[in-house]
Amino acid sequence: MKSADLQDEIRELNLAYLMLAQQLVREDREIAMFRLGIGADVAELINGLTTAQIVRLSSQQMMLCRVRFDDSALLGMLTGEGRDAATASLHAAIIAAGKPVETLA
Amino acid sequence: MRNKSVLAEAEDIQRAVEMIRLGARMQMLESETQLSRERLLKLYKEVRGVSPPKGMLPFSTDWFITWQPNVHSSLFMSFYRFMKDTAGLPDLDAIVKAFRLYLDHIDAEDMEEVLSLTRAWTLVRFFDADLLQQATCTCCGGNYVAHAYDPTHEYVCGLCNMPSRAGKGRRSRRIATDRNALV
């Protein structure tokens, strides 16, 4: 893939991510905080972004969202290793719910 | 206790309707809202179309320790702790939102709803009364519901150390055959 294409892809994904995140936060702040894995301050920040800011933010050269799971056991469960899928997903959800959220430093 | 403020009463009614929709029983409604029993009964019939179930609420903490309920209540409790500690919601709102998250998870995985809203509420009350506690699994690091004052330093959860027939009830077999029939 050419680098210009890659940048387009990143921009698109950033835009989709920010718009979805903002929609989630506006619909239900607490549930969005859980689903996005963010703290109250980041939720507030996303909520306050204007459309122009979202567009400018998403045209960066880097991804704005990152991999949340730095735990190989958790990753294994999420991808469906284990005795059956339903139990693995329950197990993963229990562990994931206890992980700390992203906050502003 | 009668309500003085009309606004507060309207809020209470809205909250009660939401709880009834999610499956709350009368005991929970009576203790979480300021509405009179008669009004709650009327509301219940209007929302559900039937009279509320009678009888006492289940009062044993042991139910939460058996395998399947334990997994489900641990999941709910993790959601509840997030809503309470990280999002800073008051008790009732935290219970309702955590229960919604729980239902979403159950829906997405096509599982049976083991925990009802009233059970979830009872679970939180058991925690407040120090009858149950969260124990951290030494194997996976997740938090699970356990009896209070049980030793927890060597606790291993029911998911890391699954009993041999866990999750293989009559219903799950039926789902499996349904899935095979579809293929």
Chai-1 contact restraints between the chains, C-beta under 6 A:
chainA,res_idxA,chainB,res_idxB,connection_type,confidence,min_distance_angstrom,max_distance_angstrom,comment,restraint_id
A,E30,B,M83,contact,1.0,0.0,6.0,A-B,restraint_1
A,E30,B,A87,contact,1.0,0.0,6.0,A-B,restraint_2
A,E30,B,L89,contact,1.0,0.0,6.0,A-B,restraint_3
A,E30,B,K97,contact,1.0,0.0,6.0,A-B,restraint_4
A,I31,B,K97,contact,1.0,0.0,6.0,A-B,restraint_5
A,M33,B,A87,contact,1.0,0.0,6.0,A-B,restraint_6
A,F34,B,F82,contact,1.0,0.0,6.0,A-B,restraint_7
A,A86,B,E109,contact,1.0,0.0,6.0,A-B,restraint_8
A,A86,B,M111,contact,1.0,0.0,6.0,A-B,restraint_9
A,T87,B,G167,contact,1.0,0.0,6.0,A-B,restraint_10
A,S89,B,E109,contact,1.0,0.0,6.0,A-B,restraint_11
A,L90,B,V71,contact,1.0,0.0,6.0,A-B,restraint_12
A,L90,B,L75,contact,1.0,0.0,6.0,A-B,restraint_13
A,H91,B,L159,contact,1.0,0.0,6.0,A-B,restraint_14
A,A93,B,L75,contact,1.0,0.0,6.0,A-B,restraint_15
A,A93,B,H105,contact,1.0,0.0,6.0,A-B,restraint_16
A,I94,B,S74,contact,1.0,0.0,6.0,A-B,restraint_17
A,I94,B,L75,contact,1.0,0.0,6.0,A-B,restraint_18
A,I94,B,S78,contact,1.0,0.0,6.0,A-B,restraint_19
A,I94,B,G142,contact,1.0,0.0,6.0,A-B,restraint_20
A,I95,B,C140,contact,1.0,0.0,6.0,A-B,restraint_21
A,I95,B,G142,contact,1.0,0.0,6.0,A-B,restraint_22
A,A97,B,S78,contact,1.0,0.0,6.0,A-B,restraint_23
A,A97,B,F79,contact,1.0,0.0,6.0,A-B,restraint_24
A,A97,B,F82,contact,1.0,0.0,6.0,A-B,restraint_25
A,G98,B,S78,contact,1.0,0.0,6.0,A-B,restraint_26
A,G98,B,N143,contact,1.0,0.0,6.0,A-B,restraint_27
A,V101,B,T86,contact,1.0,0.0,6.0,A-B,restraint_28
